[in-house]
Amino acid sequence: MKQFSCGAVVPGCTATFEADDEHGILTQVAAHAREDHGMDAVPDEVVAQVRANISEAA
Ligand SMILES: [Zn+2]
């Protein structure tokens, strides 16, 4: 299980995500970025930041 806290990339955002793998996290983050942060697409540099901050969940 992987987990990611949006606040690691967007200060102040409290959204957190869990998925079986990195792809699952990125899919959820893309939807969240669009709906809650008004980002139509997630730039490569943001994807890189997200990947760097994904951690193992118990
Ligand atoms: Zn967020």
N, CA, C, O and the ligand as a Tripos MOL2 file, in Angstrom:
@<TRIPOS>MOLECULE
protein
  233   231    59     0     0
PROTEIN
NO_CHARGES

@<TRIPOS>ATOM
      1 N           0.8320   -1.1950    0.0000 N.3       1 MET1
      2 CA          0.0000    0.0000    0.0000 C.3       1 MET1
      3 C           0.8750    1.2570    0.0000 C.2       1 MET1
      4 O           1.8620    1.3400    0.7310 O.2       1 MET1
      5 N           0.4960    2.2290   -0.8300 N.am      2 LYS2
      6 CA          1.2300    3.4950   -0.8890 C.3       2 LYS2
      7 C           0.3200    4.5950   -0.3700 C.2       2 LYS2
      8 O          -0.9060    4.4830   -0.4100 O.2       2 LYS2
      9 N           0.9430    5.6600    0.1180 N.am      3 GLN3
     10 CA          0.1430    6.8010    0.5400 C.3       3 GLN3
     11 C           0.8450    8.0950    0.1580 C.2       3 GLN3
     12 O           2.0640    8.1550    0.0010 O.2       3 GLN3
     13 N           0.0200    9.1270    0.0170 N.am      4 PHE4
     14 CA          0.5470   10.4350   -0.3600 C.3       4 PHE4
     15 C          -0.3180   11.5110    0.2870 C.2       4 PHE4
     16 O          -1.5450   11.4200    0.2850 O.2       4 PHE4
     17 N           0.3310   12.5220    0.8370 N.am      5 SER5
     18 CA         -0.3700   13.6750    1.3910 C.3       5 SER5
     19 C          -0.1610   14.8500    0.4550 C.2       5 SER5
     20 O           0.9730   15.2420    0.1820 O.2       5 SER5
     21 N          -1.2470   15.4080   -0.0330 N.am      6 CYS6
     22 CA         -1.1470   16.5240   -0.9680 C.3       6 CYS6
     23 C          -0.3940   17.6990   -0.3550 C.2       6 CYS6
     24 O           0.2750   18.4490   -1.0650 O.2       6 CYS6
     25 N          -0.5010   17.8600    0.9640 N.am      7 GLY7
     26 CA          0.1750   18.9570    1.6390 C.3       7 GLY7
     27 C           1.6840   18.9580    1.4500 C.2       7 GLY7
     28 O           2.3300   19.9860    1.6530 O.2       7 GLY7
     29 N           2.2590   17.8150    1.0630 N.am      8 ALA8
     30 CA          3.6940   17.7560    0.8150 C.3       8 ALA8
     31 C           4.0660   18.5830   -0.4130 C.2       8 ALA8
     32 O           5.1970   19.0490   -0.5470 O.2       8 ALA8
     33 N           3.0900   18.7550   -1.3050 N.am      9 VAL9
     34 CA          3.3390   19.4790   -2.5530 C.3       9 VAL9
     35 C           2.5860   20.8110   -2.5750 C.2       9 VAL9
     36 O           3.0950   21.8140   -3.0750 O.2       9 VAL9
     37 N           1.3760   20.8080   -2.0310 N.am     10 VAL10
     38 CA          0.5600   22.0200   -1.9710 C.3      10 VAL10
     39 C           0.3780   22.3860   -0.4930 C.2      10 VAL10
     40 O          -0.4820   21.8170    0.1800 O.2      10 VAL10
     41 N           1.1740   23.3250    0.0140 N.am     11 PRO11
     42 CA          1.1010   23.6890    1.4340 C.3      11 PRO11
     43 C          -0.3240   24.0480    1.8490 C.2      11 PRO11
     44 O          -0.9990   24.8360    1.1860 O.2      11 PRO11
     45 N          -0.7690   23.4530    2.9600 N.am     12 GLY12
     46 CA         -2.0910   23.7640    3.4710 C.3      12 GLY12
     47 C          -3.1740   22.8000    3.0400 C.2      12 GLY12
     48 O          -4.2420   22.7630    3.6510 O.2      12 GLY12
     49 N          -2.9230   22.0110    1.9910 N.am     13 CYS13
     50 CA         -3.9300   21.0500    1.5510 C.3      13 CYS13
     51 C          -3.8730   19.8340    2.4610 C.2      13 CYS13
     52 O          -2.7930   19.3110    2.7350 O.2      13 CYS13
     53 N          -5.0370   19.3800    2.9340 N.am     14 THR14
     54 CA         -5.0690   18.2710    3.8910 C.3      14 THR14
     55 C          -5.4900   16.9540    3.2560 C.2      14 THR14
     56 O          -5.6620   15.9570    3.9570 O.2      14 THR14
     57 N          -5.6590   16.9380    1.9360 N.am     15 ALA15
     58 CA         -6.0860   15.7080    1.2660 C.3      15 ALA15
     59 C          -4.9960   14.6380    1.3440 C.2      15 ALA15
     60 O          -3.8110   14.9310    1.1810 O.2      15 ALA15
     61 N          -5.4130   13.3990    1.5930 N.am     16 THR16
     62 CA         -4.4720   12.2820    1.5820 C.3      16 THR16
     63 C          -5.0430   11.1730    0.7050 C.2      16 THR16
     64 O          -6.2580   11.0580    0.5410 O.2      16 THR16
     65 N          -4.1580   10.3690    0.1480 N.am     17 PHE17
     66 CA         -4.5650    9.3220   -0.7900 C.3      17 PHE17
     67 C          -3.8560    8.0280   -0.4490 C.2      17 PHE17
     68 O          -2.7180    8.0280    0.0200 O.2      17 PHE17
     69 N          -4.5520    6.9180   -0.6960 N.am     18 GLU18
     70 CA         -3.9570    5.5990   -0.5270 C.3      18 GLU18
     71 C          -4.3220    4.7550   -1.7360 C.2      18 GLU18
     72 O          -5.4430    4.8230   -2.2400 O.2      18 GLU18
     73 N          -3.3730    3.9650   -2.1920 N.am     19 ALA19
     74 CA         -3.6390    3.0660   -3.3200 C.3      19 ALA19
     75 C          -2.6380    1.9150   -3.2660 C.2      19 ALA19
     76 O          -1.6450    1.9620   -2.5400 O.2      19 ALA19
     77 N          -2.9260    0.8870   -4.0520 N.am     20 ASP20
     78 CA         -2.0500   -0.2800   -4.0630 C.3      20 ASP20
     79 C          -0.6980    0.0280   -4.6880 C.2      20 ASP20
     80 O           0.3140   -0.5780   -4.3340 O.2      20 ASP20
     81 N          -0.6910    0.9740   -5.6190 N.am     21 ASP21
     82 CA          0.5710    1.2860   -6.2860 C.3      21 ASP21
     83 C           0.6230    2.7750   -6.6660 C.2      21 ASP21
     84 O          -0.3450    3.5180   -6.5070 O.2      21 ASP21
     85 N           1.7860    3.1670   -7.1710 N.am     22 GLU22
     86 CA          2.0170    4.5600   -7.5120 C.3      22 GLU22
     87 C           1.0200    5.0620   -8.5560 C.2      22 GLU22
     88 O           0.5600    6.2020   -8.4870 O.2      22 GLU22
     89 N           0.6890    4.2030   -9.5240 N.am     23 HIS23
     90 CA         -0.2590    4.6040  -10.5600 C.3      23 HIS23
     91 C          -1.6120    4.9760   -9.9520 C.2      23 HIS23
     92 O          -2.2440    5.9510  -10.3590 O.2      23 HIS23
     93 N          -2.0380    4.1900   -8.9810 N.am     24 GLY24
     94 CA         -3.3250    4.4650   -8.3290 C.3      24 GLY24
     95 C          -3.3170    5.8030   -7.6150 C.2      24 GLY24
     96 O          -4.3070    6.5350   -7.6300 O.2      24 GLY24
     97 N          -2.1940    6.1140   -6.9900 N.am     25 ILE25
     98 CA         -2.0570    7.4130   -6.3140 C.3      25 ILE25
     99 C          -2.1330    8.5350   -7.3390 C.2      25 ILE25
    100 O          -2.8700    9.5050   -7.1590 O.2      25 ILE25
    101 N          -1.3680    8.3940   -8.4110 N.am     26 LEU26
    102 CA         -1.3140    9.4700   -9.4090 C.3      26 LEU26
    103 C          -2.6740    9.7040  -10.0550 C.2      26 LEU26
    104 O          -3.0190   10.8400  -10.3820 O.2      26 LEU26
    105 N          -3.4530    8.6290  -10.2430 N.am     27 THR27
    106 CA         -4.7980    8.7680  -10.8110 C.3      27 THR27
    107 C          -5.6870    9.5970   -9.8830 C.2      27 THR27
    108 O          -6.4120   10.4860  -10.3290 O.2      27 THR27
    109 N          -5.6190    9.2910   -8.5830 N.am     28 GLN28
    110 CA         -6.4260   10.0420   -7.6180 C.3      28 GLN28
    111 C          -5.9560   11.4870   -7.5040 C.2      28 GLN28
    112 O          -6.7680   12.4050   -7.3980 O.2      28 GLN28
    113 N          -4.6490   11.6800   -7.5260 N.am     29 VAL29
    114 CA         -4.0960   13.0300   -7.4090 C.3      29 VAL29
    115 C          -4.4950   13.8760   -8.6150 C.2      29 VAL29
    116 O          -4.7920   15.0620   -8.4730 O.2      29 VAL29
    117 N          -4.5030   13.2700   -9.7950 N.am     30 ALA30
    118 CA         -4.8840   14.0140  -10.9990 C.3      30 ALA30
    119 C          -6.3220   14.5160  -10.8840 C.2      30 ALA30
    120 O          -6.6170   15.6570  -11.2390 O.2      30 ALA30
    121 N          -7.2180   13.6560  -10.3830 N.am     31 ALA31
    122 CA         -8.6190   14.0580  -10.2250 C.3      31 ALA31
    123 C          -8.7480   15.1360   -9.1540 C.2      31 ALA31
    124 O          -9.4970   16.1000   -9.3170 O.2      31 ALA31
    125 N          -8.0130   14.9650   -8.0620 N.am     32 HIS32
    126 CA         -8.0360   15.9500   -6.9750 C.3      32 HIS32
    127 C          -7.4790   17.2950   -7.4360 C.2      32 HIS32
    128 O          -8.0300   18.3450   -7.1070 O.2      32 HIS32
    129 N          -6.3930   17.2620   -8.1930 N.am     33 ALA33
    130 CA         -5.7690   18.4980   -8.6750 C.3      33 ALA33
    131 C          -6.7350   19.2600   -9.5660 C.2      33 ALA33
    132 O          -6.8000   20.4880   -9.5200 O.2      33 ALA33
    133 N          -7.4840   18.5260  -10.3750 N.am     34 ARG34
    134 CA         -8.4350   19.1620  -11.2840 C.3      34 ARG34
    135 C          -9.6090   19.7460  -10.5150 C.2      34 ARG34
    136 O         -10.0070   20.8880  -10.7480 O.2      34 ARG34
    137 N         -10.1630   18.9580   -9.5960 N.am     35 GLU35
    138 CA        -11.3800   19.3800   -8.9060 C.3      35 GLU35
    139 C         -11.1230   20.4020   -7.8040 C.2      35 GLU35
    140 O         -11.9170   21.3230   -7.6130 O.2      35 GLU35
    141 N         -10.0260   20.2420   -7.0820 N.am     36 ASP36
    142 CA         -9.7880   21.0820   -5.9090 C.3      36 ASP36
    143 C          -8.7160   22.1530   -6.1060 C.2      36 ASP36
    144 O          -8.6640   23.1340   -5.3640 O.2      36 ASP36
    145 N          -7.8660   21.9570   -7.1060 N.am     37 HIS37
    146 CA         -6.8180   22.9530   -7.3190 C.3      37 HIS37
    147 C          -6.9250   23.6230   -8.6800 C.2      37 HIS37
    148 O          -6.0810   24.4470   -9.0330 O.2      37 HIS37
    149 N          -7.9610   23.2760   -9.4540 N.am     38 GLY38
    150 CA         -8.1910   23.9380  -10.7290 C.3      38 GLY38
    151 C          -7.1230   23.6710  -11.7770 C.2      38 GLY38
    152 O          -6.9410   24.4600  -12.7040 O.2      38 GLY38
    153 N          -6.4010   22.5260  -11.6230 N.am     39 MET39
    154 CA         -5.3610   22.1920  -12.5950 C.3      39 MET39
    155 C          -5.9330   21.2220  -13.6280 C.2      39 MET39
    156 O          -6.2490   20.0760  -13.3070 O.2      39 MET39
    157 N          -6.0630   21.6860  -14.8620 N.am     40 ASP40
    158 CA         -6.6210   20.8310  -15.9070 C.3      40 ASP40
    159 C          -5.7110   19.6460  -16.1950 C.2      40 ASP40
    160 O          -6.1750   18.5470  -16.5010 O.2      40 ASP40
    161 N          -4.4160   19.8860  -16.0920 N.am     41 ALA41
    162 CA         -3.4480   18.8160  -16.2880 C.3      41 ALA41
    163 C          -2.3740   18.9790  -15.2170 C.2      41 ALA41
    164 O          -2.0900   20.0890  -14.7660 O.2      41 ALA41
    165 N          -1.7880   17.8630  -14.8240 N.am     42 VAL42
    166 CA         -0.7410   17.9230  -13.8130 C.3      42 VAL42
    167 C           0.6080   17.9750  -14.5330 C.2      42 VAL42
    168 O           0.9730   17.0270  -15.2280 O.2      42 VAL42
    169 N           1.3440   19.0670  -14.3750 N.am     43 PRO43
    170 CA          2.6350   19.1980  -15.0680 C.3      43 PRO43
    171 C           3.6170   18.1190  -14.6150 C.2      43 PRO43
    172 O           3.5320   17.6150  -13.4950 O.2      43 PRO43
    173 N           4.5500   17.7730  -15.5060 N.am     44 ASP44
    174 CA          5.5290   16.7310  -15.2020 C.3      44 ASP44
    175 C           6.2820   17.0110  -13.9040 C.2      44 ASP44
    176 O           6.5710   16.0940  -13.1360 O.2      44 ASP44
    177 N           6.5980   18.2920  -13.6650 N.am     45 GLU45
    178 CA          7.3630   18.6020  -12.4590 C.3      45 GLU45
    179 C           6.5520   18.3380  -11.1980 C.2      45 GLU45
    180 O           7.1080   17.9770  -10.1610 O.2      45 GLU45
    181 N           5.2320   18.5190  -11.2880 N.am     46 VAL46
    182 CA          4.3840   18.2270  -10.1310 C.3      46 VAL46
    183 C           4.2760   16.7160   -9.9480 C.2      46 VAL46
    184 O           4.3090   16.2160   -8.8240 O.2      46 VAL46
    185 N           4.1470   15.9920  -11.0620 N.am     47 VAL47
    186 CA          4.1210   14.5260  -10.9810 C.3      47 VAL47
    187 C           5.3970   14.0300  -10.3000 C.2      47 VAL47
    188 O           5.3520   13.1260   -9.4650 O.2      47 VAL47
    189 N           6.5330   14.6250  -10.6630 N.am     48 ALA48
    190 CA          7.8110   14.2320  -10.0560 C.3      48 ALA48
    191 C           7.8030   14.5110   -8.5570 C.2      48 ALA48
    192 O           8.3050   13.7080   -7.7700 O.2      48 ALA48
    193 N           7.2360   15.6470   -8.1640 N.am     49 GLN49
    194 CA          7.1580   15.9720   -6.7340 C.3      49 GLN49
    195 C           6.2450   15.0040   -6.0030 C.2      49 GLN49
    196 O           6.5380   14.5800   -4.8860 O.2      49 GLN49
    197 N           5.1300   14.6570   -6.6470 N.am     50 VAL50
    198 CA          4.2100   13.7000   -6.0340 C.3      50 VAL50
    199 C           4.9190   12.3640   -5.8310 C.2      50 VAL50
    200 O           4.8660   11.7830   -4.7470 O.2      50 VAL50
    201 N           5.5860   11.8790   -6.8900 N.am     51 ARG51
    202 CA          6.2740   10.5770   -6.7960 C.3      51 ARG51
    203 C           7.3130   10.6000   -5.6820 C.2      51 ARG51
    204 O           7.4780    9.6200   -4.9550 O.2      51 ARG51
    205 N           8.0140   11.7270   -5.5530 N.am     52 ALA52
    206 CA          9.0720   11.8340   -4.5410 C.3      52 ALA52
    207 C           8.4960   11.7880   -3.1290 C.2      52 ALA52
    208 O           9.2030   11.4590   -2.1770 O.2      52 ALA52
    209 N           7.2140   12.1190   -2.9950 N.am     53 ASN53
    210 CA          6.6020   12.1900   -1.6650 C.3      53 ASN53
    211 C           5.6460   11.0400   -1.3680 C.2      53 ASN53
    212 O           4.9940   11.0330   -0.3230 O.2      53 ASN53
    213 N           5.5560   10.0690   -2.2750 N.am     54 ILE54
    214 CA          4.7450    8.8780   -2.0010 C.3      54 ILE54
    215 C           5.5190    7.9970   -1.0180 C.2      54 ILE54
    216 O           6.7110    7.7470   -1.1940 O.2      54 ILE54
    217 N           4.8190    7.5360    0.0150 N.am     55 SER55
    218 CA          5.4840    6.6850    1.0020 C.3      55 SER55
    219 C           4.7170    5.3790    1.1720 C.2      55 SER55
    220 O           3.5720    5.2480    0.7400 O.2      55 SER55
    221 N           5.3700    4.4290    1.8040 N.am     56 GLU56
    222 CA          4.7360    3.1420    2.0670 C.3      56 GLU56
    223 C           3.7460    3.2770    3.2210 C.2      56 GLU56
    224 O           4.0840    3.8250    4.2700 O.2      56 GLU56
    225 N           2.5270    2.7800    3.0300 N.am     57 ALA57
    226 CA          1.5460    2.7500    4.1030 C.3      57 ALA57
    227 C           1.5330    1.3470    4.6980 C.2      57 ALA57
    228 O           1.7830    0.3640    4.0000 O.2      57 ALA57
    229 N           1.2470    1.2650    5.9620 N.am     58 ALA58
    230 CA          1.2420   -0.0350    6.6360 C.3      58 ALA58
    231 C           0.1180   -0.9130    6.1000 C.2      58 ALA58
    232 O          -0.0450   -2.0480    6.5480 O.2      58 ALA58
    233 ZN         -4.5950   19.0920   -2.6690 Zn       59 ZN59
@<TRIPOS>BOND
     1     1     2 1
     2     2     3 1
     3     3     4 2
     4     3     5 am
     5     5     6 1
     6     6     7 1
     7     7     8 2
     8     7     9 am
     9     9    10 1
    10    10    11 1
    11    11    12 2
    12    11    13 am
    13    13    14 1
    14    14    15 1
    15    15    16 2
    16    15    17 am
    17    17    18 1
    18    18    19 1
    19    19    20 2
    20    19    21 am
    21    21    22 1
    22    22    23 1
    23    23    24 2
    24    23    25 am
    25    25    26 1
    26    26    27 1
    27    27    28 2
    28    27    29 am
    29    29    30 1
    30    30    31 1
    31    31    32 2
    32    31    33 am
    33    33    34 1
    34    34    35 1
    35    35    36 2
    36    35    37 am
    37    37    38 1
    38    38    39 1
    39    39    40 2
    40    39    41 am
    41    41    42 1
    42    42    43 1
    43    43    44 2
    44    43    45 am
    45    45    46 1
    46    46    47 1
    47    47    48 2
    48    47    49 am
    49    49    50 1
    50    50    51 1
    51    51    52 2
    52    51    53 am
    53    53    54 1
    54    54    55 1
    55    55    56 2
    56    55    57 am
    57    57    58 1
    58    58    59 1
    59    59    60 2
    60    59    61 am
    61    61    62 1
    62    62    63 1
    63    63    64 2
    64    63    65 am
    65    65    66 1
    66    66    67 1
    67    67    68 2
    68    67    69 am
    69    69    70 1
    70    70    71 1
    71    71    72 2
    72    71    73 am
    73    73    74 1
    74    74    75 1
    75    75    76 2
    76    75    77 am
    77    77    78 1
    78    78    79 1
    79    79    80 2
    80    79    81 am
    81    81    82 1
    82    82    83 1
    83    83    84 2
    84    83    85 am
    85    85    86 1
    86    86    87 1
    87    87    88 2
    88    87    89 am
    89    89    90 1
    90    90    91 1
    91    91    92 2
    92    91    93 am
    93    93    94 1
    94    94    95 1
    95    95    96 2
    96    95    97 am
    97    97    98 1
    98    98    99 1
    99    99   100 2
   100    99   101 am
   101   101   102 1
   102   102   103 1
   103   103   104 2
   104   103   105 am
   105   105   106 1
   106   106   107 1
   107   107   108 2
   108   107   109 am
   109   109   110 1
   110   110   111 1
   111   111   112 2
   112   111   113 am
   113   113   114 1
   114   114   115 1
   115   115   116 2
   116   115   117 am
   117   117   118 1
   118   118   119 1
   119   119   120 2
   120   119   121 am
   121   121   122 1
   122   122   123 1
   123   123   124 2
   124   123   125 am
   125   125   126 1
   126   126   127 1
   127   127   128 2
   128   127   129 am
   129   129   130 1
   130   130   131 1
   131   131   132 2
   132   131   133 am
   133   133   134 1
   134   134   135 1
   135   135   136 2
   136   135   137 am
   137   137   138 1
   138   138   139 1
   139   139   140 2
   140   139   141 am
   141   141   142 1
   142   142   143 1
   143   143   144 2
   144   143   145 am
   145   145   146 1
   146   146   147 1
   147   147   148 2
   148   147   149 am
   149   149   150 1
   150   150   151 1
   151   151   152 2
   152   151   153 am
   153   153   154 1
   154   154   155 1
   155   155   156 2
   156   155   157 am
   157   157   158 1
   158   158   159 1
   159   159   160 2
   160   159   161 am
   161   161   162 1
   162   162   163 1
   163   163   164 2
   164   163   165 am
   165   165   166 1
   166   166   167 1
   167   167   168 2
   168   167   169 am
   169   169   170 1
   170   170   171 1
   171   171   172 2
   172   171   173 am
   173   173   174 1
   174   174   175 1
   175   175   176 2
   176   175   177 am
   177   177   178 1
   178   178   179 1
   179   179   180 2
   180   179   181 am
   181   181   182 1
   182   182   183 1
   183   183   184 2
   184   183   185 am
   185   185   186 1
   186   186   187 1
   187   187   188 2
   188   187   189 am
   189   189   190 1
   190   190   191 1
   191   191   192 2
   192   191   193 am
   193   193   194 1
   194   194   195 1
   195   195   196 2
   196   195   197 am
   197   197   198 1
   198   198   199 1
   199   199   200 2
   200   199   201 am
   201   201   202 1
   202   202   203 1
   203   203   204 2
   204   203   205 am
   205   205   206 1
   206   206   207 1
   207   207   208 2
   208   207   209 am
   209   209   210 1
   210   210   211 1
   211   211   212 2
   212   211   213 am
   213   213   214 1
   214   214   215 1
   215   215   216 2
   216   215   217 am
   217   217   218 1
   218   218   219 1
   219   219   220 2
   220   219   221 am
   221   221   222 1
   222   222   223 1
   223   223   224 2
   224   223   225 am
   225   225   226 1
   226   226   227 1
   227   227   228 2
   228   227   229 am
   229   229   230 1
   230   230   231 1
   231   231   232 2
@<TRIPOS>SUBSTRUCTURE
     1 MET1         2 RESIDUE 1 A MET
     2 LYS2         6 RESIDUE 1 A LYS
     3 GLN3        10 RESIDUE 1 A GLN
     4 PHE4        14 RESIDUE 1 A PHE
     5 SER5        18 RESIDUE 1 A SER
     6 CYS6        22 RESIDUE 1 A CYS
     7 GLY7        26 RESIDUE 1 A GLY
     8 ALA8        30 RESIDUE 1 A ALA
     9 VAL9        34 RESIDUE 1 A VAL
    10 VAL10       38 RESIDUE 1 A VAL
    11 PRO11       42 RESIDUE 1 A PRO
    12 GLY12       46 RESIDUE 1 A GLY
    13 CYS13       50 RESIDUE 1 A CYS
    14 THR14       54 RESIDUE 1 A THR
    15 ALA15       58 RESIDUE 1 A ALA
    16 THR16       62 RESIDUE 1 A THR
    17 PHE17       66 RESIDUE 1 A PHE
    18 GLU18       70 RESIDUE 1 A GLU
    19 ALA19       74 RESIDUE 1 A ALA
    20 ASP20       78 RESIDUE 1 A ASP
    21 ASP21       82 RESIDUE 1 A ASP
    22 GLU22       86 RESIDUE 1 A GLU
    23 HIS23       90 RESIDUE 1 A HIS
    24 GLY24       94 RESIDUE 1 A GLY
    25 ILE25       98 RESIDUE 1 A ILE
    26 LEU26      102 RESIDUE 1 A LEU
    27 THR27      106 RESIDUE 1 A THR
    28 GLN28      110 RESIDUE 1 A GLN
    29 VAL29      114 RESIDUE 1 A VAL
    30 ALA30      118 RESIDUE 1 A ALA
    31 ALA31      122 RESIDUE 1 A ALA
    32 HIS32      126 RESIDUE 1 A HIS
    33 ALA33      130 RESIDUE 1 A ALA
    34 ARG34      134 RESIDUE 1 A ARG
    35 GLU35      138 RESIDUE 1 A GLU
    36 ASP36      142 RESIDUE 1 A ASP
    37 HIS37      146 RESIDUE 1 A HIS
    38 GLY38      150 RESIDUE 1 A GLY
    39 MET39      154 RESIDUE 1 A MET
    40 ASP40      158 RESIDUE 1 A ASP
    41 ALA41      162 RESIDUE 1 A ALA
    42 VAL42      166 RESIDUE 1 A VAL
    43 PRO43      170 RESIDUE 1 A PRO
    44 ASP44      174 RESIDUE 1 A ASP
    45 GLU45      178 RESIDUE 1 A GLU
    46 VAL46      182 RESIDUE 1 A VAL
    47 VAL47      186 RESIDUE 1 A VAL
    48 ALA48      190 RESIDUE 1 A ALA
    49 GLN49      194 RESIDUE 1 A GLN
    50 VAL50      198 RESIDUE 1 A VAL
    51 ARG51      202 RESIDUE 1 A ARG
    52 ALA52      206 RESIDUE 1 A ALA
    53 ASN53      210 RESIDUE 1 A ASN
    54 ILE54      214 RESIDUE 1 A ILE
    55 SER55      218 RESIDUE 1 A SER
    56 GLU56      222 RESIDUE 1 A GLU
    57 ALA57      226 RESIDUE 1 A ALA
    58 ALA58      230 RESIDUE 1 A ALA
    59 ZN59       233 GROUP 0 **** ****
